[in-house]
Amino acid sequence: MKTLKWFWWVALLTIGFKTYSLLSAGPKGYNPSEMESFVGILFAFVLISAALIVFWVIGRAKEKVAGKIAARKNSGQ
């Protein structure tokens, strides 16, 4: 999970730098292959974000289930 968060930060920083390059190059100064790279990085960022959200939800669900199991154990004794 920690590695995934690092990839998320790296992708976010790369998107920021590529956006700055896009804006500073002007409307006709950006290479089409660079745009493909930019879209690919955006797609990777979205996938990493979705994975982080899914893992976070699963972690929260595990905590809730473990809490309920512990409460049942304590009330049964």
DSSP file (Angstrom, degrees, kcal/mol; ACC not computed):
  #  RESIDUE AA STRUCTURE BP1 BP2  ACC     N-H-->O    O-->H-N    N-H-->O    O-->H-N    TCO  KAPPA ALPHA  PHI   PSI    X-CA   Y-CA   Z-CA
    1    1 A M     >        0   0    0      0, 0.0     4,-1.9     0, 0.0     5,-0.1   0.000 360.0 360.0 360.0 -39.3    0.0    0.0    0.0
    2    2 A K  H  >  +     0   0    0      1,-0.2     4,-1.8     2,-0.2     5,-0.1   0.899 360.0  49.9 -64.9 -39.7    2.8    2.4    0.8
    3    3 A T  H  > S+     0   0    0      1,-0.2     4,-2.3     2,-0.2    -1,-0.2   0.894 107.8  54.1 -64.3 -39.6    4.5    1.7   -2.6
    4    4 A L  H  > S+     0   0    0      1,-0.2     4,-2.0     2,-0.2    -1,-0.2   0.879 106.1  52.4 -62.5 -38.1    1.2    2.4   -4.3
    5    5 A K  H  X S+     0   0    0     -4,-1.9     4,-2.3     2,-0.2    -1,-0.2   0.888 107.7  51.6 -65.3 -38.0    0.9    5.8   -2.5
    6    6 A W  H  X S+     0   0    0     -4,-1.8     4,-2.5     2,-0.2    -2,-0.2   0.916 109.0  50.1 -64.1 -42.1    4.4    6.7   -3.7
    7    7 A F  H  X S+     0   0    0     -4,-2.3     4,-2.6     1,-0.2    -1,-0.2   0.888 108.8  53.5 -61.0 -37.9    3.4    5.8   -7.3
    8    8 A W  H  X S+     0   0    0     -4,-2.0     4,-2.4     2,-0.2    -2,-0.2   0.931 110.6  45.7 -62.6 -46.0    0.3    8.0   -6.8
    9    9 A W  H  X S+     0   0    0     -4,-2.3     4,-2.5     2,-0.2    -2,-0.2   0.895 112.7  50.2 -64.7 -40.4    2.5   11.0   -5.7
   10   10 A V  H  X S+     0   0    0     -4,-2.5     4,-2.5     2,-0.2    -2,-0.2   0.923 111.8  48.0 -63.8 -43.8    4.9   10.4   -8.6
   11   11 A A  H  X S+     0   0    0     -4,-2.6     4,-2.4     2,-0.2    -2,-0.2   0.906 111.4  50.9 -63.3 -41.2    2.1   10.3  -11.1
   12   12 A L  H  X S+     0   0    0     -4,-2.4     4,-2.0     2,-0.2    -2,-0.2   0.918 111.8  46.6 -63.3 -43.8    0.6   13.5   -9.6
   13   13 A L  H  X S+     0   0    0     -4,-2.5     4,-2.4     2,-0.2    -2,-0.2   0.898 112.0  51.0 -65.2 -39.9    3.9   15.4   -9.8
   14   14 A T  H  X S+     0   0    0     -4,-2.5     4,-2.7     1,-0.2     5,-0.2   0.899 108.6  51.6 -64.5 -40.0    4.5   14.2  -13.4
   15   15 A I  H  X S+     0   0    0     -4,-2.4     4,-2.4     2,-0.2    -1,-0.2   0.911 109.6  50.9 -61.6 -41.7    1.0   15.3  -14.4
   16   16 A G  H  X S+     0   0    0     -4,-2.0     4,-2.2     2,-0.2    -2,-0.2   0.928 112.3  45.1 -62.2 -45.8    1.8   18.7  -12.9
   17   17 A F  H  X S+     0   0    0     -4,-2.4     4,-2.3     1,-0.2    -2,-0.2   0.904 114.2  48.8 -65.7 -41.1    5.0   19.1  -14.8
   18   18 A K  H  X S+     0   0    0     -4,-2.7     4,-2.4     2,-0.2    -1,-0.2   0.872 110.2  51.9 -68.1 -35.1    3.5   17.9  -18.1
   19   19 A T  H  X S+     0   0    0     -4,-2.4     4,-2.6    -5,-0.2    -2,-0.2   0.917 109.4  49.9 -64.7 -42.6    0.6   20.3  -17.6
   20   20 A Y  H  X S+     0   0    0     -4,-2.2     4,-2.4     2,-0.2    -2,-0.2   0.920 111.6  48.5 -60.9 -43.3    3.1   23.2  -17.1
   21   21 A S  H  X S+     0   0    0     -4,-2.3     4,-1.6     1,-0.2    -2,-0.2   0.899 111.1  51.1 -62.5 -40.8    4.9   22.1  -20.2
   22   22 A L  H  X S+     0   0    0     -4,-2.4     4,-0.8     1,-0.2    -2,-0.2   0.921 113.1  44.3 -62.4 -45.0    1.7   22.0  -22.1
   23   23 A L  H  < S+     0   0    0     -4,-2.6     3,-0.3     1,-0.2    -2,-0.2   0.864 115.0  47.4 -70.5 -35.9    0.6   25.4  -21.0
   24   24 A S  H  < S+     0   0    0     -4,-2.4    -1,-0.2    -5,-0.2    -2,-0.2   0.734 105.3  60.2 -79.2 -20.6    4.0   27.0  -21.6
   25   25 A A  H  < S-     0   0    0     -4,-1.6     3,-0.2    -5,-0.2    -1,-0.2   0.722 100.8-137.3 -79.3 -20.9    4.4   25.5  -25.1
   26   26 A G    ><  -     0   0    0     -4,-0.8     3,-0.5    -3,-0.3     4,-0.3  -0.227  36.8 -55.2  87.3 177.1    1.3   27.1  -26.5
   27   27 A P  T 3  S+     0   0    0      0, 0.0     3,-0.2     0, 0.0    -1,-0.2   0.812 135.2  27.4 -67.6 -31.9   -1.4   25.7  -28.7
   28   28 A K  T 3  S+     0   0    0     -3,-0.2    -2,-0.1     1,-0.1    -3,-0.0   0.321 104.3  78.1-113.0   8.8    0.8   24.4  -31.6
   29   29 A G    <   +     0   0    0     -3,-0.5     2,-0.5    -4,-0.2    -1,-0.1   0.392  69.3  96.1 -99.9   4.7    4.1   23.8  -29.8
   30   30 A Y  S    S-     0   0    0     -4,-0.3    -8,-0.0    -3,-0.2     5,-0.0  -0.826  73.2-124.3-103.1 133.2    3.3   20.5  -28.1
   31   31 A N    >>  -     0   0    0     -2,-0.5     4,-1.6     1,-0.1     3,-0.6  -0.493  14.0-132.9 -72.7 135.0    4.3   17.2  -29.7
   32   32 A P  H 3> S+     0   0    0      0, 0.0     4,-2.0     0, 0.0     5,-0.1   0.846 107.6  56.0 -59.7 -33.3    1.5   14.7  -30.3
   33   33 A S  H 3> S+     0   0    0      1,-0.2     4,-1.9     2,-0.2     5,-0.1   0.848 104.6  53.5 -68.3 -30.5    3.5   11.9  -28.8
   34   34 A E  H <> S+     0   0    0     -3,-0.6     4,-2.3     2,-0.2    -1,-0.2   0.861 106.3  52.7 -68.2 -34.9    3.9   14.0  -25.6
   35   35 A M  H  X S+     0   0    0     -4,-1.6     4,-2.5     2,-0.2    -2,-0.2   0.896 107.6  51.1 -65.9 -39.0    0.1   14.3  -25.5
   36   36 A E  H  X S+     0   0    0     -4,-2.0     4,-2.2     1,-0.2    -2,-0.2   0.905 110.6  49.3 -63.1 -40.3   -0.2   10.5  -25.7
   37   37 A S  H  X S+     0   0    0     -4,-1.9     4,-2.3     2,-0.2    -2,-0.2   0.905 110.0  51.5 -63.4 -41.6    2.2   10.3  -22.8
   38   38 A F  H  X S+     0   0    0     -4,-2.3     4,-2.3     1,-0.2    -2,-0.2   0.917 110.6  47.5 -62.0 -45.1    0.2   12.8  -20.9
   39   39 A V  H  X S+     0   0    0     -4,-2.5     4,-2.4     1,-0.2    -1,-0.2   0.883 110.8  52.8 -65.4 -37.9   -3.0   10.9  -21.4
   40   40 A G  H  X S+     0   0    0     -4,-2.2     4,-2.4     2,-0.2    -2,-0.2   0.900 109.2  48.5 -63.2 -41.0   -1.3    7.7  -20.4
   41   41 A I  H  X S+     0   0    0     -4,-2.3     4,-2.6     2,-0.2    -2,-0.2   0.899 110.7  51.2 -66.6 -40.4   -0.1    9.2  -17.2
   42   42 A L  H  X S+     0   0    0     -4,-2.3     4,-2.3     2,-0.2    -2,-0.2   0.924 110.5  49.2 -60.2 -43.5   -3.6   10.5  -16.5
   43   43 A F  H  X S+     0   0    0     -4,-2.4     4,-2.3     1,-0.2    -2,-0.2   0.912 111.5  48.5 -62.7 -43.4   -5.0    7.0  -17.1
   44   44 A A  H  X S+     0   0    0     -4,-2.4     4,-2.7     1,-0.2     5,-0.2   0.895 110.0  52.7 -63.5 -39.8   -2.4    5.5  -14.7
   45   45 A F  H  X S+     0   0    0     -4,-2.6     4,-2.5     2,-0.2    -2,-0.2   0.911 109.5  48.5 -61.5 -43.3   -3.2    8.1  -12.1
   46   46 A V  H  X S+     0   0    0     -4,-2.3     4,-2.5     2,-0.2    -2,-0.2   0.915 112.5  48.2 -64.5 -42.9   -6.9    7.3  -12.3
   47   47 A L  H  X S+     0   0    0     -4,-2.3     4,-2.4     2,-0.2    -2,-0.2   0.919 112.8  47.5 -64.4 -43.4   -6.2    3.5  -12.0
   48   48 A I  H  X S+     0   0    0     -4,-2.7     4,-2.5     2,-0.2    -2,-0.2   0.908 112.1  50.7 -64.0 -41.1   -3.8    4.0   -9.0
   49   49 A S  H  X S+     0   0    0     -4,-2.5     4,-2.3    -5,-0.2    -2,-0.2   0.912 110.3  49.4 -62.2 -42.4   -6.4    6.3   -7.4
   50   50 A A  H  X S+     0   0    0     -4,-2.5     4,-2.5     2,-0.2    -2,-0.2   0.908 111.1  49.8 -63.6 -41.5   -9.1    3.7   -7.9
   51   51 A A  H  X S+     0   0    0     -4,-2.4     4,-2.7     2,-0.2     5,-0.2   0.914 110.3  50.2 -63.9 -42.7   -6.9    1.0   -6.4
   52   52 A L  H  X S+     0   0    0     -4,-2.5     4,-2.2     2,-0.2    -1,-0.2   0.905 111.4  48.5 -61.7 -41.3   -6.1    3.1   -3.4
   53   53 A I  H  X S+     0   0    0     -4,-2.3     4,-2.6     2,-0.2    -2,-0.2   0.923 112.1  48.7 -65.3 -43.7   -9.8    3.8   -2.8
   54   54 A V  H  X S+     0   0    0     -4,-2.5     4,-2.5     1,-0.2    -2,-0.2   0.930 113.0  47.0 -62.2 -45.8  -10.7    0.1   -3.1
   55   55 A F  H  X S+     0   0    0     -4,-2.7     4,-2.4     1,-0.2    -1,-0.2   0.873 111.8  51.4 -65.0 -36.1   -7.9   -0.9   -0.7
   56   56 A W  H  X S+     0   0    0     -4,-2.2     4,-2.4    -5,-0.2    -2,-0.2   0.927 110.9  47.5 -64.8 -44.7   -9.0    1.8    1.7
   57   57 A V  H  X S+     0   0    0     -4,-2.6     4,-2.4     2,-0.2    -2,-0.2   0.911 112.4  49.5 -63.1 -42.7  -12.6    0.6    1.6
   58   58 A I  H  X S+     0   0    0     -4,-2.5     4,-2.4     1,-0.2    -1,-0.2   0.912 110.9  50.2 -63.3 -42.0  -11.5   -3.0    2.2
   59   59 A G  H  X S+     0   0    0     -4,-2.4     4,-2.1     2,-0.2    -2,-0.2   0.908 111.2  48.2 -61.7 -43.1   -9.3   -2.0    5.1
   60   60 A R  H  X S+     0   0    0     -4,-2.4     4,-2.2     2,-0.2    -1,-0.2   0.898 111.0  50.8 -64.8 -40.3  -12.2    0.0    6.7
   61   61 A A  H  X S+     0   0    0     -4,-2.4     4,-2.6     1,-0.2    -2,-0.2   0.907 109.1  51.2 -64.5 -40.9  -14.5   -3.0    6.2
   62   62 A K  H  X S+     0   0    0     -4,-2.4     4,-2.7     1,-0.2    -1,-0.2   0.902 109.5  50.9 -62.2 -40.7  -12.0   -5.3    7.8
   63   63 A E  H  X S+     0   0    0     -4,-2.1     4,-2.2     2,-0.2    -2,-0.2   0.915 111.4  47.4 -62.7 -43.1  -11.7   -3.0   10.8
   64   64 A K  H  X S+     0   0    0     -4,-2.2     4,-2.3     2,-0.2    -2,-0.2   0.926 113.7  46.8 -64.4 -45.6  -15.5   -2.9   11.2
   65   65 A V  H  X S+     0   0    0     -4,-2.6     4,-2.5     1,-0.2    -2,-0.2   0.918 112.7  49.7 -64.7 -42.8  -15.8   -6.7   11.0
   66   66 A A  H  X S+     0   0    0     -4,-2.7     4,-2.3     1,-0.2    -1,-0.2   0.887 110.7  51.0 -63.2 -38.1  -13.0   -7.2   13.4
   67   67 A G  H  X S+     0   0    0     -4,-2.2     4,-2.2    -5,-0.2    -1,-0.2   0.901 110.8  47.6 -64.6 -41.7  -14.6   -4.7   15.8
   68   68 A K  H  X S+     0   0    0     -4,-2.3     4,-2.3     2,-0.2    -2,-0.2   0.893 111.8  50.0 -67.6 -39.3  -17.9   -6.5   15.7
   69   69 A I  H  X S+     0   0    0     -4,-2.5     4,-2.2     2,-0.2    -2,-0.2   0.916 111.8  48.5 -64.9 -42.1  -16.3   -9.9   16.2
   70   70 A A  H  X S+     0   0    0     -4,-2.3     4,-2.4     1,-0.2    -2,-0.2   0.886 110.6  51.3 -64.8 -38.4  -14.4   -8.6   19.2
   71   71 A A  H  X S+     0   0    0     -4,-2.2     4,-2.2     2,-0.2    -2,-0.2   0.895 110.4  48.8 -66.4 -39.6  -17.6   -7.1   20.6
   72   72 A R  H  X S+     0   0    0     -4,-2.3     4,-1.6     2,-0.2    -2,-0.2   0.900 111.3  50.3 -65.5 -39.7  -19.4  -10.4   20.2
   73   73 A K  H  X S+     0   0    0     -4,-2.2     4,-0.7     1,-0.2    -2,-0.2   0.929 112.8  46.0 -63.6 -44.8  -16.6  -12.2   21.9
   74   74 A N  H  < S+     0   0    0     -4,-2.4     3,-0.5     1,-0.2    -2,-0.2   0.861 113.6  48.2 -68.0 -36.3  -16.5   -9.8   24.8
   75   75 A S  H  < S+     0   0    0     -4,-2.2    -1,-0.2     1,-0.2    -2,-0.2   0.759 107.3  57.4 -76.6 -23.4  -20.3   -9.8   25.3
   76   76 A G  H  <        0   0    0     -4,-1.6    -1,-0.2     1,-0.2    -2,-0.2   0.633 360.0 360.0 -80.4 -14.8  -20.5  -13.6   25.2
   77   77 A Q     <        0   0    0     -4,-0.7    -1,-0.2    -3,-0.5    -2,-0.1   0.472 360.0 360.0 -87.6 360.0  -18.1  -14.1   28.1
